[in-house]
Every structure is written in C-alpha cells, then in structure tokens.
Amino acid sequence: MSIAENIKRIKEKIAQAAIAAGRNPEDILLCAATKMNDAENVCQAIAAGVDCCGENRVQELTAKLSDNAYEGAPVHFIGHLQTNKVKQVVGKVDLIQSVDSLRLLDAIKKEASRQGICQDILLEVNAANQESKSGFTTQEIPSVIEQLSEYSSIRVLGFMTIPPICEKSGDNDKFFQEILQLSVDITAKKYDNVCVKILSMGMSGDYEDAIRCGSTMIRIGTAIFGSRDYH
C-alpha cells in the first residue's frame, strides 16, 4: 500500500478508537515518525494529511530542513537529544518531545535564551521505569516542573512516553493511564509556563490503546512508511 493509503487507514482507526472511547477524533494528532525516510516520503506523508513530522536524528533533521522536506507541517524532535547537539535543534523545531534530563533542560534553556526565544517541549516520562529507556520517573516530574516554573525560555506543553513493546492489546494501558493522571495533577497546580495539552503516547503497535487511555498525539513510523532497512 502507498503512504497515502496507509495514512488513510490509520486515520480511520484513530477515529474508531476515539469514538469508542467517547472522544472527538479531531483531538488526536498524527505525528509521522520520519526516521530513515527521505524527503520525498516525508512530502508524501504531509500531502496525505499527517499533523506533524517527528525526527529522531539531528543529522537527518538538518538535511531534511535543507531540502524543505517538512514544508506544510510542523516538525518535532522525538529522539534522544545529546546536549552537544542542542544548538542544532532549538529554534529549528516546533516541539522537542524527548526532554529526558535536567542537564538537557538546562542546555535547552541556555540556547533558547541566547536566541531570544521560548522553546516548546514535552518532558519524557519513563513510566515503566525501564533501565534501557531514558526519561524522568513519574515521581520525579512534580519537582522538575517546580524548577521549570523559573525557566522563561522554556514552555512545557505536556508529556511523552515510550512504554515497553506490548505483546497484546491492553498491556500498556496502566502506563498510559498513569501519564494521564500525572497530567491532571500537574494541570491543577496552574504553573505559568506549563500547559499540559499534549500527551504523546502510542506508536504503531499500541496507538489504539493509547487513544482509549487519553493520548492526544500518536507517533507512527512503520505503519505509515513500512519496515525500515537498518542495513
């Protein structure tokens, strides 16, 4: 199937999952995870109606920006970001989804201040406490948010999580629900530069479950572009 046909099918499933959960399908954004896809594929995905593109690698982001690959859609950075590459990302993307440490937060703050901008971010939450995954624990988030209230060059728009690979539907529901509750708790505190309106939860294997549990953005790569050739 073509990229456009895949996106059409995914949007139909998004709508079905949202309606089944009593939600408005228009409240769920489709982020195309464009890692290892060339500018032509990215342009096809945008033309087919994805809401934004998510890039995992700084080198690919830079190359595709030079090719105007993301024209017509916001671009997000969704991969692990090293502090020494912050300058190549801050101010270049609409949203950094994968902010996973205080050290990275500080580097983004300094670069955004230097540029005189306010960088929108999501805090990455390691909901399953996996040693192989980066991110803040749910217990750490309140104190991190408290510190961020003093960062005028950063605005927190919500949370992103990458739970374990699920073997069957519902396996990750408890992690998605934990992030949803975290968003409710943080919103109640009404911080000036924190507006939790994005919960980036769910990928190709579990996005329907994530939508049922409150996700407002799903990140889809394989189901749009097919399996990647890592060789």
N, C-alpha and C positions, 0 to 999 in steps of 0.2 A: 504494500500500500504506500501511497505517496505521503509526504509530510503533511500536506493539507488534509488528506483523508484521515490520517492518524489524529490530527488535532480536532477535526470534526467529531470523531468517535469519542475522544477524551472529554470534549465539552458536553457531549450528550450524557456521558457517565457522571460528570460533575453535576449536571442539572438533576439527574435522577437521584444521586446521593443527597444533594441539598434538599430537594423536595421531600424525600423520605424522612429527613431529619427536621422538617418544618422550617427550613431556611430558604432564603432567596438565592438562587444560583448566581445572581449578579454580584453577590457579596464575596464570592470566591474567585481569586485571581489565579491565572495560569502562568507560571514562570517557566519558560523553556530553558532547561539546563543545556547550554550550548557547547560544553567541553568537547574538544576534538571534532567539532563541526566547522566547516569552512564558511566564509562569508555568504556564499550562495545559499547554503542550507539555512543559515540564520535569517536571511532575507525572505526565504520561502515561509519560514515559521511566522515571521512578523506579518507577512501578507495574509497568512491564514488566520490571523487574529489572536495570537498569544498576547498576554497583557504586558509582559516584560521578558527580558532575557537575563539569564544568570550565568556568569562566567566563573570558572573555578581557578583559572591560572592567569597570573598577571601578564605573562608573555603573550598569551592568546588574546587577552583583553586589549592590550596595547596594539597588537597587529590588527585586530578587527575594528578598533576605533579608527585606525588609519585608513581602513578600507570603507569606512562609513557603514559597516555591516549592521549596526543597531538603529539606523535611521528609521524613525517611525515608532519606536518603542523605548521605554526606559531600560537602562541596563543596571543590573545589580552584580555585586561581587559576592559569590556564595561559597568560595573555597577557603582553605586555611590561608590566612594572610600573615606573612612574616613582617616584622616591624621594619626591616630594612627596605621593604617594598611599598611602604605606606604612601610615600610621595607619588608613586605611580598610579595610585587608586583614589586617594582622597581628592574630591573635586572633579574626578573623571566619571564617577558612577553616581547614580541617583540614590543608591542604598547599599550599605555594606551589611550583609546579613550575618556574617560569621565572626563577630567580635567575641573572642573567647577568653580574654585575659585582661587583667588590669594593666599590664605592660603594653598591650596593643591599644587599649583605650587611651593611655597616656600619649602614645605616639600619634594616634589619630587626632587627639585634641590639639597637640602642638602643631601638627601640619595644617589642620583646619584653621587654627588661629593665625598661622603665618600667611595663609591665603586669604584671610578675612572672610571666611565662610562658616556656615553651620552645616556639618555633615550628618545626614540621617543614617542611623544604624539600627540593627537588631542585635540583641545580646544572644549569643549561642548558649543554649542550656543543655547540659549533658544529663538529661532526665533519667537515664538508666544507670548513671554512674559507671559507664564503661571505661576501663583503663585505656582502651585503644582509641577513645574519642576525646577530643578537646571540648572545652566549654565550661561554664560555671555550673555548679550544682544548684538545685532549686533552693537549698538552704542559704547559699551564698548571695543569691540575687538581691534580696532586700538591702543588704549592706552596700552592695555595688551600686544599686540605684540611689541610695542615700548619698554616696560620694559623687555620683554623676549630677546631682542637683546643682553642683557648683561649676559644672563644665558648660559654659555658654556657647562653645563652638561645636557641641555635640547634641543631637536630639535623638532620643530613644523612641522608636516607633513600635517596638514590640519585641517578640522573641522568635528564635529559630531553633529547631531541634532535629537531630538525626538519631532516631531510636534504632534498636537492633533490627537486622533483617528479619522480617516476620515469615514464619512458616505457614501460618493460616490466618484468615481474617479475624481480627479482634485481638491478636497477640500484643499489639502496641497501644491498645486503647487506654490502658492505665497511664501510660506516659503522656499521651496527648491530653488526657483529662487533667493530669497534674499541671501541665503548662497552661491550660485554660483557667484553672483555679488560680494559678500564680498571677495571670493577667488580671483577674478580677481583684485580687488582693492589692496588687500594685496600683491599679487604677483608682481604688478607693482612697489612696493616700494623696492624690492630686498634686504631683510634683510639676513644677513649671515646665521643664524641658523633657518630660516623659509623657507620651501619648500612645498608649498601647492599643493600636488599631490593626496591627498585623501580627498574626500567628502563622509563621511559615512552617507548616507541618505537613508531611506526607509527600511521598515520591511515587515512582511508577508502581511499586508493589503494594502500597498501602494507602493511597490517597483517598479512596472512598471511605475507609475507616476514619482517616484524619478529618475529613469533612463532617462526618457524623459527630465527631468529638470537638468541633469548634474551629477547625482550621479556616483561615481566611486567605491562605496562599499555598498552593502546592507547587513543588519543583519537579518537573518531568523532563527526563532526558531520553532514556531508552524507548519509552512508549511513543515518543514523537519521532525520534531520528533512527531508531533501531539500535542494535548492539554496537558498541564501539570496538574498533580494532586497535588494541593496545600494542600491537606489533609495529 
